[in-house]
Amino acid sequence: MVSATILVIGSFIGLYASAKEKDKKIIFWSLISSLSLPFFYYLKEDSIWLMPFVLMMTICTSITILIFKNHKFKTITSHLLWVFLPIFSLILVTCLYKNINYKHYGEYTITDRSGTYYKYFLHDLLVIQENEKGSSNIWISESAIKKAEQYSPTLKKYSSQINNSFTDYQSGQTKEYPGDIIFWKFRNIFNNLYAHKSGKQANNFYKKVHYELLRAFNTGKLKKSNRFYLSSVAQGLKFSDVTWFKNNTPEYLATMITYKYNRLNVNEATGTFNQILRMSQITHSPIIWPGTINTFFAKRSIKFVNFLQNYVTKFYQSTSELLFVTGFLGILLLLFDAFLQLLNRNFNLLSLAIIIISLLSSELALFIGVEWFSRFLSMKKFYDYISCDIPIMQILEILGFFFLFKRIFYFVRKA
């Protein structure tokens, strides 16, 4: 995922940089962008976070072509088509995936959480007004589901299965699930029932529940929460959450910039033969089979590799805060200089400023989204989810670091 992020960023910057160049360059970067964007976008469900960067770079590249290219309509049109080809490519791949799902599951969608009535079903349960005296990490409580069952006869049919899912088999007491874990519980509940014999039947089930709950909302029988929902399948924000961000953001930011949970080790794989083989096939990764590190040379080699990896990691961790602060100051200075140059009609730093602002928009979107979504998980999980932000952070740090020291060198030399 990290490699794919770098590939998309590099290809779109290349496309932007080639806006004033010859046809061959813009065609080359357009084709690379057209391959990398769909590949990246469908590696994970939350890949939309990079779209602010993609859209800003596409718009800026188009404006550059309109301003600096010759005024032949055919040439400008051709270049603009190459610029928008990556977007068309993403749309084409999206339609292809939807068609594949339609053939296999009977639903023209990417996932059930984005393009079926399951999304509306989950959102209806999320917005049911609660007293919110319990844990803020519980997105859908048992009491909210019981309220929904009162106004949805279709959902009421599965009341016993739902109640069982909220029961801890060891203690016999009610257990509520934080975050989106309850979404997976719903899937398990209905998996072997009539509702999930096919994608179409499942969608019809969720559609019935949605319209039954919608009638209850419209008639005032069910009250909606006053939260603001950034996503229809995630808990909404309330005004007091500003305090939560204020109190917790420094810790989350420190975790990211210091590579706190970064660990690298080379060890033999564990598990059964079938488990190891299956994991190798899924990840397309080479594995070290149990019992293969059995010679003096192999043991020494693994020990050396582990030492080297840990040494590099510790070096990153020990210098991370200084590099982040230095890079941050450099970026601020660069953007300030670019602004002053614009006032004097000097555009030397404009392109670099556009790239930085585009990267910052996507990085901020991912950071805030992951911080809010993963708050019910451990900080280690947050670090896993935020991994794609790290290469962008490093790119910005290097740019800021280079610009700051270039500026310092200039003043020292001038003095």
N, C-alpha and C positions, 0 to 999 in steps of 0.2 A: 504493500500500500504506500509506504514511504517513497519507494522508487518510482511508482506510478505518479505520485504527486509531483516529484521533481521533473519527471518527463513532461507532464502537462504544462507546468510552469515554464520550463525551458523552451518548449515548442511554441507557446503563445508569445513569449518574449521575442523569440526568433521571428515569428510572423510579424510582430509589431516593428521590429528593427528592419525588416525587409520591405516595409511599405514604400520606401523611397528608392529601393534597389531595382535590379533587373527582374524580368519575369521569372527566370529560373529559380531565383531565391524564394520568391513569394510562393511559387508552386510547391517547392520542396517543403517549406515550413508549414504550408497549408495541409499537405498530405500527412506529415508527421502529427500535426495537431488533430487531424481528422481520425487518425488511428488511436492516438493516446487518450483523447477525451472520453469516448465511449468505453474504452477499456478501463480507465480509472473510475468512471461514474458508476459502473455496475459491479465494482469490487465490494462495495458496502452500500447499505441502505441510506446512509447519511451523507453521501458525496455531494449533495447540493450545496454544502458550505463553500466549495471552491467556485461556484458559479458567479459570485460578485466579481472575482478576479477575471474570469473568462469573459463575462459580458463587458466589463469596463475596458479590457484590452481589445476586444472586438470592435467596440464603438470608437475607441481612440485610433485604432489602426484604420478604420474606415474614414474617419475625419482627416487623418494624415494623407490618405490617398486622394481624397477630394480636394485638399488644399495644395499638395505639392506635385501631383502627377499632371501630365499635360492634359489639355482639355478635350482630347478625343473621346467621344462618348463610348466607343467600342472598347478602348483600352481601360477606361475607368470602370465600366461595367464588368469587364473580365476580371479585373483585380478585386473588385468588391465581391464577386462570386467566390473567388478563392478564399477571401477573408471569412465569408460566412459558411464555407463548406464544412468546417468542424461542427457548427451548430446543426446543419442539415444532417451530418453524419450521425450525431447523437440522436436526433429525431428518428432517423431511419432505423438505427439499432434498437431504439425503444419500441418502435412499431414491430420490428422483427421478434423481439422478446415477447411482446404481448401476443403476437400470433402463435408463437410456440406454446405459451400458456393456455391460449384458447383451445388449441388442438388437444393438449394433454388434460386440462382441467375444466374446460368449458367456460372460462372467464378471460376476457380480453383485458388483462392487467399485468403489471409488473409483480406486485405483491398484494396480499389481501389487506395489508395495513395502509396501502396507498390508493388502491383503485377499486375497492369493492365496498359493499355495505358493512363489512366488518369494521372498517374505519369509522363509519357513522355510529355503529353499535358501541364501539369503545368510547367515542367522544360523548355520546349520550350519558354513559355511566360516569365519565369523568366530570361532567358539568353539573351533575345532581348536587344541589345545595346541601352541605353538611354543617354541623356545628363546629367542626374543625378543632375540637378539643384534644383529639388524639395526635398521633405522630404525623408531622407534615410530610413524611416520606411515604405515607400510604396514599396512593393515587386513587384507588377505588376500594372503598371500605365494604365490609359485609353489610352494614346498615344501608349503604347506597344501593346495593344489589337487591336487598329486601324491598326497598322503596320501588325500585324498577319492576320487581315481580308483581307488585300490587296493580300496576297499570299495563303490564304486558302479559297476556295469557300465554303467548307463545314461549316466553322466557320462563314462565311459571311451571311449564311442563317439566323443566329440568331442575327444579328447585332442590330435589333431594341430592342430585349429583353435585350441584353447586355447593350445597351445605357441607357435603362430605369433603369437598376440596378445601374447605376452610377449617377442617378438623385435624388437629395434630394427633396422629395415631398413637403416639407414645403417652401423651398426657391426657388425651381425650378432650382437651380444651380448644377453644376457637383460636385460630391462627390467621392473622392477616399478612399479606405479602406486600413488601415495599416496591415502589417503582413500577416498571412494566412487567415484572415477573408474573403478575396476575393475568397479563395478556396470554402468556404461555399456558397458564392454568386453564383459561377458557378453551384454548385449542385442545388441551388434553381431555377436558370434560366432554366436548362435542366430537372428538376424533372418531370414536367408534359408534357414534349414534347416527340416527337417520340424517341429521343435518349435514354430516360430512361424507356422505356416500359419493358425492361429486362436488366440484367447485360451484356448479350452477345451483345445486340444491342447498349448499352451504350459504351462498349469497342470498337465496330466497328466504332462508331462515333469518339471517341478520336483517334483511330488508323488512320483514314482518315486524320484528322487534323494534327496529328503528322507527317505523311509522306509528306503532302503538305508543312508544315513548314520546314521539313528536306531538301526538295529539294531547298527551298528558301535559306536556310543556305549554302548548298553545292555549289550553283551557285553564292553565294555572294550577292544575292539580299537583304537578311537580314544579319546584322552583329551581331556577338555574343559579349556579355560582356566579359571583361578581368578579371572578378572576379573568385575567386577560390571557388568551391561549395563543402562544406562538406557533404551536403545532396542534393539530386536532387529535393526535394520539400521544400527548404528553400532558402532565399536570400544568395548569395555568399559573400565571403570576398574580400576586396581589400586592397592594401598595407596600405592605410591611416587608416584602421580600427584598426591597432596596437595602434594608438593614442587613439582611442575610448576605447579600453580595458584598456589602461594605466590610462585614466582619470576616468573610471567608475567602474572598478573592486573593488577598496577599499570600495565604497558605497555598492555594491552588497555583498561583503564578510562580511561587518559589519552587514548588514541586516540578514544574515544567522547565524552568530556566536552569535548575541545578542538576537535571538528569537524575533525580534522587533515587528512582527505582530502576535505573538501568543496570542490568546484570548480564554478563556474558560468560558462559561456561561450555566446554565441550565434554560431553559425557556419553556413555553408552545409553541407548534407548531402553526404556523399561516397558513392560507389558507383555501380552501374549504375542505370538508370531502374527496372527491375523490383525490384532490391534495396531502393531507397529507397521505392518504392510499397508493397512488401510490409511493410516495417518501419512505415510510417505506418499501415497497416491493422491490424497486430498491436497497436501501442501506442495507437491512436486519438489520435495526436498530430499537431498541425500541423507542417509541415516547411518549411525554407527551401531551395528548389531551387537546384542549382548555377547560377551565372550571374545570379541575381536581385539580388544585392547589387552593382549595377553603376553606381549613380549617386552623386553627391557626398552627397546628403541621406541615402540608404540607408546608406552607409559611416559617416557621422557618427552616425547613429542607433544603429547596431550598436555602434560604439565607446563611445557614451555608456551604453548598456544594460550592456555588459560592465564598464565602469568602476563603474557603480552596484552591480551584482551583486557584484563583487569587493570593493568598499568595505564593503558590508553583511557579507559573509562574514568579512573581516578584523576587523571590529568584534566580531562574535560570537566569533571565535577569541581575540582579545586580552582579552576580558572573561570568557571561559568559566570559567576556574579560580576566579576570585573569586566569580562567581555560583554556581558549584557548591558551594563551601565554605560560602558564606553560606546558600544554600538548604538544605544538609545540616544545618547547625547549627539552622536554623529548624524543620526537620521534627523533629529530635530533641527540641527544646524543646516543640514542639506536642504530640507524643506523650506526653512526660513530664507536661505540664500536663493532658492528657486523662486520664491515669492517676490523678493526684492528685485531679482533679475526681470521678472515679468513686468513689474512696474516700469522698468526702463526698456521694455520691449526687447529683452535679451532672452533667448529661448534655449540656451545651452543646457540647462539642467531640467528643462521641462519634461523631456522623455523619461529621464530617470525618476523624477518626482511622480509621474503618472504610474510607473511600474511599482514604486514603493507604496503609494496610496492604494493601488489595486490589491497588492499583497496584504497590506494591513487590514483592508476591509474583509477579506476572506479569513485571515487569521483571527480577527476579533470575533467574527461570526462563529467559527468553530470553537474558540475558547469559551465564549459565553454559553453556547449551546451545550457543550460537553460538561461544563461546570454545573449547569443547572440540571441537566438530565441525570448525571451520575452521582448526585449528592447523596443518594441512598446507598451507594456502593463505597468500597474502600478507596483510599487515596491511590493505592496501587492500580486499581481498575481505571481511575481517572487518567493516570499516566499512560496506561495502555491505549485508551480511547483517544488521547490527545497526541498520539505519536506523529500524525501527519502535520501538526502545527510546528513541530520541531525543525524540520528542514527549512520552512519559511522563516522561522525565527533566526536560524543560522545564516540564511541568505541576507536578511536585514542587518544582522549583527556585523557581518563581513563588510557590507556596503557602508554602514555607519562608521565602523572602525577605520576603514580605508580613507573615507572622506575626512574624518576628524584629524587623522595624522597627516594627511596631505595638506590640510588647512594649517595645522601647527607648523609643519615644515616650511610652508610658504611664508608664514609670519616670521619665523626664526631667520629664514634666509633674507627676507626683506629688511629685518632689523640689522 
